[in-house]
Amino acid sequence: MWKMLLVLLVAAAIVAIEWRSLMERKQKRELWTFFLLCLAGTSLGVAKALQLNIPNPLDWISALYKPLSNLIYGGSA
Protein backbone atom coordinates (compact mmCIF):
# COMPACT_ATOMS: atom_id res chain seq x y z
CA MET A 1 0.00 0.00 0.00
CA TRP A 2 2.85 2.38 0.87
CA LYS A 3 4.63 1.65 -2.40
CA MET A 4 1.51 2.54 -4.36
CA LEU A 5 1.13 5.78 -2.42
CA LEU A 6 4.78 6.62 -3.05
CA VAL A 7 4.36 6.05 -6.80
CA LEU A 8 1.30 8.30 -6.87
CA LEU A 9 3.05 11.05 -4.87
CA VAL A 10 6.11 11.02 -7.13
CA ALA A 11 3.90 11.11 -10.23
CA ALA A 12 1.92 14.03 -8.78
CA ALA A 13 5.13 15.93 -8.06
CA ILE A 14 6.42 15.35 -11.59
CA VAL A 15 3.12 16.48 -13.09
CA ALA A 16 3.06 19.60 -10.90
CA ILE A 17 6.55 20.60 -12.03
CA GLU A 18 6.11 19.85 -15.73
CA TRP A 19 2.53 21.14 -16.01
CA ARG A 20 3.50 24.68 -15.06
CA SER A 21 6.46 24.69 -17.44
CA LEU A 22 4.45 23.40 -20.41
CA MET A 23 1.54 25.76 -19.77
CA GLU A 24 3.82 28.81 -19.62
CA ARG A 25 5.27 27.91 -23.03
CA LYS A 26 1.75 27.18 -24.37
CA GLN A 27 2.70 23.70 -25.59
CA LYS A 28 -0.69 22.02 -25.67
CA ARG A 29 0.29 18.95 -27.74
CA GLU A 30 3.33 18.27 -25.59
CA LEU A 31 1.17 18.66 -22.49
CA TRP A 32 -1.30 16.01 -23.70
CA THR A 33 1.50 13.68 -24.73
CA PHE A 34 3.21 14.14 -21.36
CA PHE A 35 -0.06 13.54 -19.54
CA LEU A 36 -0.83 10.32 -21.43
CA LEU A 37 2.69 8.93 -21.02
CA CYS A 38 2.71 9.87 -17.34
CA LEU A 39 -0.66 8.16 -16.87
CA ALA A 40 0.63 4.99 -18.56
CA GLY A 41 3.82 5.01 -16.52
CA THR A 42 2.00 5.66 -13.27
CA SER A 43 -0.46 2.86 -14.02
CA LEU A 44 2.38 0.41 -14.62
CA GLY A 45 4.15 1.62 -11.48
CA VAL A 46 1.05 1.09 -9.37
CA ALA A 47 0.51 -2.35 -10.92
CA LYS A 48 4.11 -3.27 -10.13
CA ALA A 49 3.75 -1.94 -6.57
CA LEU A 50 0.68 -4.13 -6.13
CA GLN A 51 2.68 -7.08 -7.51
CA LEU A 52 0.28 -7.69 -10.38
CA ASN A 53 1.35 -9.77 -13.35
CA ILE A 54 2.35 -7.39 -16.15
CA PRO A 55 2.67 -9.08 -19.55
CA ASN A 56 5.92 -8.71 -21.46
CA PRO A 57 5.50 -7.09 -24.92
CA LEU A 58 8.35 -9.22 -26.29
CA ASP A 59 6.24 -12.34 -25.73
CA TRP A 60 3.56 -10.90 -28.02
CA ILE A 61 6.11 -10.02 -30.70
CA SER A 62 7.62 -13.51 -30.46
CA ALA A 63 4.20 -15.15 -30.84
CA LEU A 64 3.44 -12.94 -33.84
CA TYR A 65 6.63 -13.78 -35.73
CA LYS A 66 6.95 -17.45 -34.69
CA PRO A 67 5.09 -18.81 -37.76
CA LEU A 68 7.26 -16.73 -40.10
CA SER A 69 10.40 -17.95 -38.34
CA ASN A 70 9.25 -21.54 -38.68
CA LEU A 71 8.60 -21.03 -42.36
CA ILE A 72 12.04 -19.51 -43.02
CA TYR A 73 14.10 -21.89 -40.89
CA GLY A 74 11.94 -24.96 -41.44
CA GLY A 75 11.78 -25.89 -37.75
CA SER A 76 8.86 -26.40 -35.46
CA ALA A 77 10.66 -25.36 -32.29
N, C-alpha and C positions, 0 to 999 in steps of 0.2 A: 504494500500500500504506500509506503514511504517513497519507494523508488518511482512509482507512478506520479506521485505528487511532485517529486523533484524534477522529473521530466517535464511536467506541465509548467512548473515555475520557471525553468530555464527557457522553455519555448516562449512563455509570456514575456520574459525579459528581452529575448532576442527580437520578438515582434515589436515591443515598445521602442526599442532602439532604432530598428530599421524603418518602422512605419513613419516616424517623424522625419527621418532623412529623405525617404522617397516622396513623401507628401510635399516637403519644401521644394523639391526639384520638379514637382508635378509629373512624375513618372507613373502614370496610371497602369500601363501594361506591365511594367516591372513589378509594381505593387501587387497586382493580381497573380503574377507568376510566383513571386516570393510567397504570397499567402498560400497558394495551392501546394507548393513544394514544402513549406513549413508544416502545413496540415498533414501531408503524407508522411513526412519525417516524424512528426509528433505522434501520429497514429502508430507507426511502426515501433517507436520508442516505448509507448505505453504497452503495446502488445508484448514486446520483449520484456518489459518490467513485470508484466503479469505472467510471464513464462508460457505464453501461448505458442503454438506451433506455427511458425511463419514459413510458407513454402519458398523454396529456392527457385529463382527464375531460370537458372541453368538446367534444372531438371526438365522444365517445359521445353526449352530449346533443344535439349538432347532428344526428348521424345518426338519432337517435330521432325528432326533431321535423321532419326534412326532408320526409317525405311530407305531414304536416299543413300545413306551410308552402306546399308546392306546391299543395295542394288549395285553400287560402284565397286565395293570390295568383295562381293559375292559371299559374304558370311552371314550367319544368322545369330551371331553373338549379340 
